[in-house]
Amino acid sequence: MQLTELAGSAVAVYPAFRRVLGLSASAAQFLSQAVYWTERTGDGWFYKTETEWKEEIGLSSKEVRTARKNLAGMQLLEEVRKGVCVFHATWTLIPRSFGQSFHAHLDRQSERSDAGSYC
C-alpha cells in the first residue's frame, strides 16, 4: 500500500493567507478549504459539521473553533448555525472583505518597499 493511500487526501493551503492576512497556520488551512468548497457551489454557501472539518483538514476541535471565530471576526467568513446539540453550520466567504484585506496588505507592502528604495 502506498503512503498516499494510507494518508488520505491532501489539503492545499495558500501560503499567502498567512503572509498577507497574518493568519495562523490552522486559520489559513481552514480558510483555504473554505475557498475550495465555496468555489464548488452555485451560490457560494456550503455545509460542514465540526466533525467534518476535523476529519477533512486534520485540525483539533479547538483549532477549528478558534479558526472559525477568528475568520468570522475578520469578516472573511460568514456562518449560519443550525441545531442545538449537534453543531451544523452553513458557510460562505465574504468576497468584498476578503478582497479588501488582501489589497490593503499588498498596498502596505508596496509602500514599505518603495520607502526602502534608493533608486
C-alpha positions as CSV (number, residue, x, y, z in Angstrom):
1,M,0.0,0.0,0.0
2,Q,1.3,3.4,-1.0
3,L,1.9,6.1,1.7
4,T,-0.7,8.4,-0.1
5,E,-3.3,5.7,0.2
6,L,-2.6,5.4,4.0
7,A,-2.5,9.2,4.5
8,G,-5.7,10.0,2.6
9,S,-6.5,13.2,0.7
10,A,-4.1,16.1,0.7
11,V,-5.3,19.5,1.7
12,A,-4.0,22.6,-0.2
13,V,-3.1,25.6,1.9
14,Y,-2.5,29.0,0.4
15,P,0.7,30.4,2.0
16,A,-0.5,34.0,1.1
17,F,-3.3,33.6,3.7
18,R,-0.6,33.5,6.4
19,R,1.7,36.1,4.8
20,V,-0.9,38.6,3.5
21,L,-3.7,38.2,6.1
22,G,-1.5,37.3,9.0
23,L,-3.4,34.2,9.8
24,S,-2.3,31.3,12.0
25,A,-1.4,28.1,10.2
26,S,-4.7,26.5,11.3
27,A,-6.8,29.5,10.2
28,A,-5.0,29.6,6.8
29,Q,-5.7,25.9,6.4
30,F,-9.4,26.4,7.4
31,L,-9.8,29.4,5.0
32,S,-8.0,27.5,2.2
33,Q,-10.6,24.7,2.5
34,A,-13.4,27.2,2.7
35,V,-12.2,28.7,-0.6
36,Y,-12.2,25.2,-2.1
37,W,-15.8,24.5,-1.1
38,T,-17.1,28.0,-1.9
39,E,-15.9,27.7,-5.5
40,R,-17.7,24.4,-5.9
41,T,-21.2,25.6,-5.0
42,G,-23.6,27.6,-7.2
43,D,-24.3,30.3,-4.6
44,G,-21.1,30.1,-2.5
45,W,-22.7,28.5,0.5
46,F,-21.6,25.1,1.7
47,Y,-22.5,22.9,4.7
48,K,-20.0,21.3,7.2
49,T,-20.2,20.0,10.7
50,E,-17.3,20.4,13.1
51,T,-16.6,16.7,12.8
52,E,-16.3,17.0,9.1
53,W,-13.9,19.9,9.4
54,K,-11.7,18.0,11.8
55,E,-11.7,14.9,9.5
56,E,-11.2,16.9,6.3
57,I,-8.4,19.2,7.3
58,G,-6.9,17.4,10.4
59,L,-7.4,20.1,13.0
60,S,-8.5,19.6,16.6
61,S,-11.9,20.8,17.8
62,K,-10.2,23.7,19.5
63,E,-8.3,24.7,16.3
64,V,-11.5,24.5,14.2
65,R,-13.4,26.7,16.7
66,T,-10.6,29.2,17.0
67,A,-10.1,29.5,13.2
68,R,-13.9,29.9,12.7
69,K,-14.1,32.6,15.4
70,N,-11.1,34.5,14.0
71,L,-12.1,34.4,10.4
72,A,-15.7,35.5,11.3
73,G,-14.2,38.3,13.4
74,M,-12.1,39.4,10.5
75,Q,-15.3,39.3,8.4
76,L,-13.8,36.9,5.9
77,L,-16.2,34.0,6.6
78,E,-19.9,34.1,7.3
79,E,-21.5,31.3,9.3
80,V,-25.1,30.4,9.8
81,R,-25.6,27.9,12.7
82,K,-28.4,25.4,12.9
83,G,-29.2,22.8,15.6
84,V,-28.8,22.8,19.3
85,C,-27.0,19.6,20.3
86,V,-25.0,18.9,17.2
87,F,-23.0,21.7,15.5
88,H,-24.3,22.2,12.0
89,A,-23.3,25.3,10.0
90,T,-23.5,26.7,6.6
91,W,-20.6,28.8,5.4
92,T,-19.6,31.3,2.8
93,L,-16.7,33.6,2.2
94,I,-17.3,37.3,2.3
95,P,-15.7,38.3,-1.0
96,R,-15.7,42.0,-0.5
97,S,-14.0,41.9,2.9
98,F,-11.7,39.1,1.6
99,G,-10.5,41.2,-1.4
100,Q,-10.2,44.4,0.7
101,S,-8.0,42.7,3.2
102,F,-5.7,41.3,0.5
103,H,-5.4,44.7,-1.3
104,A,-4.8,46.6,1.9
105,H,-2.0,44.4,2.9
106,L,-0.4,44.4,-0.6
107,D,-0.6,48.2,-0.6
108,R,1.2,48.4,2.8
109,Q,3.9,46.0,1.4
110,S,4.3,48.2,-1.7
111,E,4.6,51.3,0.4
112,R,7.3,49.7,2.6
113,S,9.3,48.5,-0.4
114,D,9.0,52.0,-2.0
115,A,10.2,53.7,1.2
116,G,13.3,51.5,1.3
117,S,14.2,52.1,-2.3
118,Y,17.1,54.4,-3.0
119,C,16.8,54.4,-6.8
